Amino acid sequence: MKKLKNPFTAREGYNCFGCSPDNKLGLHLVFFEENDEIVSTWDPDTNFQGYFNILHGGIQATLMDEIASWTVYVKVKTAGFTSKAEFRYLKPVGMDQGPLTLRSKLKQMRRNLADIEVLLFDKNGTLCAEGLLTFFTYPLETSIKSMYYPDHQEFYESMG
């Protein structure tokens, strides 16, 4: 498994709720590439609770949306926006059931639409939620100019 670098941290004003390490209220997600998947682990914090000791469903959706966007960055090699998202919550995710593991992969490309499958597992490897997200992707030139998409190699640590 190869750790991915977050190239957006070099940009002034960057404060993504999902992946900025400096957002005080954020999720601070870190990503890895493993074959055709993007992977992340995350420990729930009580600030993200819904029902007592249960991770809020909106936070689960946000986790799945964020890793799906990184799948677009790394696997599709461009930027885009979520245009459709379907989530299935299969089992409650206890706040004491971390770290959680998220796995995401590109299912298919339909012209400029990327269908991304995301699975959320508890610490025991039990599938707790799944998502199918469709991203509207931009041509690379537009992503670079308007979406601040960096050179694709900036997602990887240099091998220097």
N, C-alpha and C positions, 0 to 999 in steps of 0.2 A: 504494500500500500504506500502510495506516494503523497506526502503532505502538499497541499496546494497553498500558494502564497496569495495573500489578498492585496492585489496591486492598487486597489482604490484608496488604501490608507494614505498614500502619498498625496492625494488630492485634497486641497484645502476645502473645508466645509463638509467633508464626507462624514455622515453620521447615520448610516443605515441601521435601522432597528434590529435587523436580522444578523448582520455580520460585522458591524463596526466594533472593534475591540474597545473603542473609547466612548460608546454610547452608554451612559450610566444606567439607563433604563432598558437597554437592549438585551438580546439573547446571546451575543458574542459567539456566534457559530464559527467553527473552524472546519475546513473541508479537506477530504482526501480523495484521491483517485485510485480506484481498484478495478483494473480491467475496464469493462464498459460501464462501471457504476461510479457515482459520486457518493461518498459516505461521510457521515458526521455523527459524533456522539454528543450528548447534551444532558447535563444534570438539571432536573427541574428545581426551581427555587420557589419558595412559598408565595412569593409575590405574583406568581402566575397560576395560582389556584382558582378553580371554579367552585364546585361543591367542596366541602371539607375534605382535604387530603386528596383531591382529584385535579389533575392538570386540566385547565380550561380548554375547551374544544377549539376556541379561536386561536389559542397559542399553538395547539397541535396543527391547525391549518396554516398558521404563519410559518412554523418550522418546515412543513412540507412545501409551501410556496417558495421559501428561501432556498432550500436545497435544489428545487426544480430550476430556479433561475441560474444557479451555479452550474447546473447540468447544461443549460443553454450556453453559458459563457465558455465552458471547457469542452463540451462535446460537439456543439453546433458551431462554436467559434465565432459567436456574434452576441449581440444584446437583443433583448425583447421584453415584452410585457405579458403578463398573464391575461389571457382573453377569456378563459373558461377554467373552472376548477370544480371537480367533484370529489367529495371526501366521504369515506365510510368509516365510522367509528365502531370498531368491532368489540373492544373491551375498554373499560375505564382504565386510565393511566394514573396510578397512584403517585403522589408526590414523593413517596419513599421508594419508588421503583426505578430510580435512575442509577446509572446513566442510561438514557434512551439511545437507541441507534436508529439512524435514518439512512435509507438506501434509495438512490434515485437513478433512473436510467432513461435514455431516449428510446421510446417505443417505435416511433416513426416520424418521418417528415412528410408533410403534405404541402408542397410548394413552400410557402414561408411560415407554415404552422408546424410547431414542434410539439408532439404529444409526449409527455413525460410521466412515467409511473414512479410513485414514491411509496415506500413502505416504512412504517414506524413500529419499532420493536421495543419491548420493555427490557430490563436488565437480564431477564431469563430467556430472552429470545422469542417471546410470545408476540405474534403480530397483533398490534392493538388498533392500528388505523392504517388506511391506505388512501392514496389520492391519485387521480388522473387529471393532470393539468395540461392545458393547451396554451402555448405561448405564441404570440404574434412576434416573429423575428424580423429584424431589419437587415437590409443589405449591409455588408461589412463597412463600406464607406460611410453610410449614415450612422452606424453604431459608433464609429470612431469620432465623427464630427459632432454628433448631437447627443450621444449617450455616454461619452467619455470612456468608451470601450478601449482598453489598452491593447498593445500587441499581445497576441495569444500566448507567447512565450513568457510574458510577465506573470502568468499564473503558476509558474514553476520556479523553484529555487535554481539559481545558476549552478552549473556543474563545474565551475571554475576551479 
